[in-house]
Amino acid sequence: MEARDTNTRDWRTKLSLGLSGLGIAYFLIQAISYTVLWVSNFRSPQSGIDQVINYGLLVWSSILSGLMLVPVFLLSLSKLRGQDPPVWLDTSRPTYRKNVSWLLSLWPVIVLIGWYVADRPMAAAFLLGPINLLVAGLPILWVYLFASMGLKRGLQVRQWRIFGFSLTITPFIVIILELVAILILGGLGALWVSYRTSVDLSFERDLTYLFNQVSIYQNDLDGLLELLRPAILQPGVIVWVLVLFAGVIPIIEEVIKTIALWPMAGQKITPQEGFVGGLLCGAGFAFIENVLYFTVSITAMDWLILAIGRAGTGVLHMLASGLIGWGLALAWRDGKWLILSGTTLFAIILHGLWNAVALLTGIASLLFLDNNATVWQNLLYSLPTLILLIISVIGIGLISHHFRKQNHLESAIIDQDLENEEQFAN
């Protein structure tokens, strides 16, 4: 029996070693490819600076994704060789928290530097990539270390596997499923438009006029936004977008985000390990999502609002996935499937509420803010999102406190039992 278990573990370790090695090679090739595109577009007079900036960001994100798979490779290799894992990969060490806390204190400064650089295209082409990675990653790393401090995390190699998979594979699965959902809803929307044009000639005329104007304003983003504003603010359009972003997308993401935990279904992990694993799933997914969102920012103000808002989104993803990971552990170990249903439903509702608030806030800013709105006016409209962020941070803190209190009680019981045994022996 022991030999069979050893072979099973070796098989999983070999698979982890092979996949992480392939992933490192893939992201290395991708980074080189994007570097070539970055250089060629930078030197080409026909290419826009925005495209150059985006390629620079993709170069840095590819490099970081590959580096995040290196710990999985090294830990798997050490395990196969029967060696102790490298000490520097142990994220539970107090040194990690101290360094991250020190770096997080610089996060506002890094955001201000990014805001300054984003308004200067030439500097942005060289500097905005690494700045975006720091802005997107530091809050996520700090929340993970804060939430998992003092908890039973499980094996190091398992933690890095979960994070690496959630960073590299899970987002692509989610994107494919979301594209399918968008195509389905888009097809239903097209059928509705076809029906309206068949019964309302004025609607067809207005739609034709709108398409013609879009072709004229396609290089004028401000003019295009003003042109599309009445159409965007139509009740039917708002409802359709809410169904997609506050309904369908949260369901897809919350069901799929914790896919890296599914191979542990037969191992009966503890609730703490499930919660920490869920945090890692949310952290990896949130980080790559945040980085990709930076490629759609247009102005320095867009970049600033995005940097602040996406920090909150990372906390939301981690809380939602942590709840589902907790529920999965209870379902696998104790058969408490009703609790899993409850945590999953709560995570979906929380995610949907966050998306709905962000969407409605954007619509409100379109209605009441002009292009000359100040930073403080933009931040004021982000206040509802900030409130949800505070609630999410408090939620993660309460769950972590619950588990830490549980650990203290267990330690106290064990100490009391040992003391009773010593007294009985004497």
N, C-alpha and C positions, 0 to 999 in steps of 0.2 A: 504493500500500500504506500509506504514511504517513497519507494522508488518511482511509483507511478506519479505521485504528487510532484516529485523532483523533476521528472520529465516534462510534466505539464508546465511547471514554472519555467523551465529552460526553454520550452517551446514559445511561451509568451515573451520571454526575455529576448530570444533570438528574433522574433517577429518585430518587437519594439526596436531592436538594434537595426534591423534591416530597413524598416520604414523610416526611422529617424535619419539614417544615412542617406536614403533616397531623397528625403525631404530637404536635407542640407544641400545636396547636389542640385536639386531642382531650383531652390531659391538662389543659389549661387549663380546658376545659369540665367535665371530671371533677372538678377541684379545686374549682371554683365550686359544683358540685352537692353534693359532700360537705360543703362549708362551710355550705350552706343546711341540710342534714340535721343537721350538728353543732349549729348554732344552734337549730334547731327542737326537737331532742331535749334540748338543754341547758335550754331554757325550759319543756319539757313535764314536768309532775309525774309522768306515767305512765312516762316513759322511765327506764331504769336508767343509772347512771353508767358502767357497763362499756361500754354501747353508745355513749355520748358519747365515751369515751376512744378506742374503735375508730374512730369516724368522724374524730376528730382525727388519728389516725395515718394514715388513708387520705388525708386532705387533704394532709398533709406528703409522703407518698410520691408522690402525684400531681404535686405541685409539683416534687419532685426528678426524677421521671421526665421531665417536660417539659424541665427545665433540662439534663438529660443529653443531650437531642437538639439543643440549641442549638449545641454545637460542630460537629455533623454538618452542620447548616444553614449555619453561617458558613463552614466549610471548603469545602463544595460551592459556595457562592456565590462565594467568593474564587477558586476554581479556574475557574469559568465566566467570571469577569471577567478572568482572567489576572493576578490580584493575588497577592502573597505572603500566606500564611496569618497570622492574628494570632499574635504571639509568645507571648501568655499561654496558648495552647492546646498549646504544646510541652511535654509531660510529661516529656521526657528532660532538661530543665534541672535542674541541681543544686539550684536554689531550691525546686523541688517536693519533692524528697526531704528537704531540711532542714525545710521547713514541716510535712510529713507526719510526720516523725520527732518533731518538737516536739509536734504534736497527739497522736501515739500515746502519748507519755509521760503525757498527761493522760487516756488511756483508762480506767485503773483508777479515777481520780477521777470520771469521767463515769459509770462503772458504779455506783459507790457513790451518787452523786447520784440516778441512776435508780432504784436499790433503795429509797432514802429516799422518792422521789416516788411510786413505784408503790404504796406503802402508804398514800398520802393521795389519795383519789379526786379531790378538787376540784383539787389541784395537778396531778395526773396528766392531767386533762382539758385543761389548757393546755400543760403542759411535756413530757409523756411522748413526744409525737410527734417533736419534733426530737431529743430524747435518744436515742430508738430508732434514728433514722437515723444518728447519730454512732456509737453503739455497734455497729451492724451494719456500717457502711461503713468506718470507720477501719482495722480490721485487714485488710480485703480490699484497700484502697488501698495500705497499707504493703507487704503481701506482693507485690502486683503490681510496685510500684516496686523492691523488693528483688530480685525474681526476674528482672526484665527489664533491670536495670542493666547497661550495657555490651554489651547484645545488639543485633543488627540487627533492629529492629522493623518496618521497612517504612514505607509512607506514613502520615502522620498521619491523613488523612481516612479511610483504610482502618481504622486502629485504632479511631477513634471510631465508624465504621459498625458494626464488629463488636460493640463494647460496647453501643451504642445498641440494636441489634437484639436482643442477648442479654438486655438489661434489660427490653425492652418486648414483644417478640413471642415469643421462645423460651419463656418461662414459661407463656404461655397455650397454646401447642401442647402442651407437656409436660402441663399440667393436664388438657387434653381427653383425651389418650391415657391418662393415669393413671385418669381417671374411667371410661373405657371398660374398662380392665383391672379396676378395682374392681367394676364392674357385672357383668363376666363371672365373676369369682371369687365375687362375692356371689350370683349366680344358681346357681353350682355349690354354694355353701354352703346356699342355700335348698332345693335338691334333696336335699341330704344331710339337712337338718333334717326335710323332708317324709318322707323314708324312715324316719328314726328314730322319728318320731311314729306312723308306721303300724305299726311292729313293736314299739314299746315305749310302753305307755300311761303308765307312770310318768314317762317323759321328757316326754310331752305335758303331763302335769299339772304338772310342775316348771316347764316353760316358760311355761305360762299364769299360774302363780303369780308368776314373775319379771316378766312383762309388767305384771301388776296392781300389783306393788310399785314398779316403775319409774315408773308414772303417779302414785303417791303421793309418791315422793321426788324428782320432777323439779325441784323448786326447792331441794332440799337436796343440794348437790354432794358434801359429805363423806359424808352418808348414802347417796347413790347409789353412790359409789365403794365403800363397805363392802358394799353389797348386790351389786354386780356383781363384786367381787373373786373369789369362788369360780368364777364363770363365765369370767372373764378368764384365770384361771390353769389352766384345763383344757388338757391337752396338745394336744388337737385344735385348740383356738383359737390356742394359741401357734404351732403348726406353720403354720396358715393365715396368721397375721399375718407370720411369718418368710418364707414363700413370697412374700407380697406386698411387704413392705418391704425384705427382703434379697435378693430375686430379681428380681421383675418390675419394680419401680420403678427399681432401679439400671440395668437393661438399657435401659428407656425413656429415662431421663435422660441416660445416657452416649452413647447413639446420637444423640439429638436435640440435646443441649446445644451441639454444635459446628456446628449447621446454618448459622450465620452465615459459616462458612468455605467452605461448599460452592460458592458462586459463583466462588471463586478456583481451582477445579479445573483450568482450562485455562491458568493463569498460571505454573505451576511455581514456586511460592514456595519459599524456602529452609527447611530444617528449623528454623532459629531463628525465622523469621517464623511458621511453623506453630505452634511452641511458644508464642510470645508471643500469637498470635491465640487459641490454646486457653486461655491464662490469662485473656484478656479475656472469652471466652465463659463461662468458669467464674465470673469475677468478677461479670459482669452478672446471671447467673442466681442466684448465691448471694446477692447483695445483696437482690434483690426477694423471694427465698424467705425470707430471714431476717426481713425487714420484715413479711411476711405471717404468719410464725410468732408474732410478738409479739402479734398480735391474739387468740391463744388462751391467753395467760398469765392466770391467775386471781388469784394472790396475789403479794405482793412476793417471796417465796421462789421461786415459779415463774419470775418475771421474771428473778431473779438467775441461776438455773441455766440458763435459756434464753439469757441474754446471753452467758454464758461458753461454753456448749456450741455456740451458733451461730457463734461466732468460729472455732472449730475446723472446723465444717462448711464455712465459706467456703474455708479452706485446702485441704480435701479436694476440693471441687469444682474449684478452680483446678488442683491437681496432676493430677487425672484428665483434665480437658479439655486441659491442656497436653500430656499424653502422647499423647492422641488427635490433637491438632493436629500434633504432631511426626510421628506415624505417617502422617497424611494428606499432609503435605508430601513425605515420602519416597516414598509410593505414587504421588502425582501426578507428581513430578519424575523418579524413578528406577524406577518400577514395582515398588517393594518392598511388595507387598500383604501378604506374610506378616508383615512387621514391623508393619503397621497392624493386622492381626488380633491380634497379640500385645499391642500397647499398648492396644487396645480391651478385650481380655479382662482384662488386668491392671487397667485402670481400673474395669471392672464388678466384679471381685472385691474390689478395695479399697473401693469404694463399698458393696458388699453387706456386707463385714466391718464397716465403720463402722456401718451401720444395724443389723446384728445385735447388735453390742456395745451400742449405745445402747438397743435394745429389751430385751435381756436385763438390762441395768443397771436399766432402769425396772421390770422384773418383780421383780428382786431387792429393789429399794427398797419395792415393794408388799408383799413377803413379810416383810421384816425391819425396815422403818422405820415408825414411827407418825407421827401428825400433829404430834407435838411434837419431831421430829428437829431437831437443830441444823444450822447452816450447814455446819460441818465434817463432820458425818456425811453430809450430802447431797453435799458435794464429794468425800468419800472414795469414794462409789459412782460418781463420775464419773472416777475415776482411770484405768480402762481406756481411756476415750475420750481422756483427756489423753495417754496413751502413744501412741495412734494419731496424735494431733495432732502430737506431737514428731517421730514418724517421717515424717509428711507434710511438715513444715517442712524436715527434713533432706533428704528426697527432692527437693523443689523446689530447695534450695540446691545439691545435688550436680549436678543437671541444668544449672542456671545456671552453675555453676563449669566444667562440661564445655564449654559453649558459649563462655564467656569465654576459657578456655584455648585453644580452637580459634581464636578471633579473634586472640589474641596470637601464636600460631604462624603464622597467615597473614600478619599484619603483619610478623613477623620475616623470613619468607621473601621478602616483597615488598621490605623494606628491604635484605636481602642481595642480591637481584637488582639493585636500583638501584645498590648499592655496587659490584657486579661490573661493571656496565655503565660506571660512571664510571671504574673502574680500566682497563677495556679501551679506553675512549676516550682516556685519557691515555697 
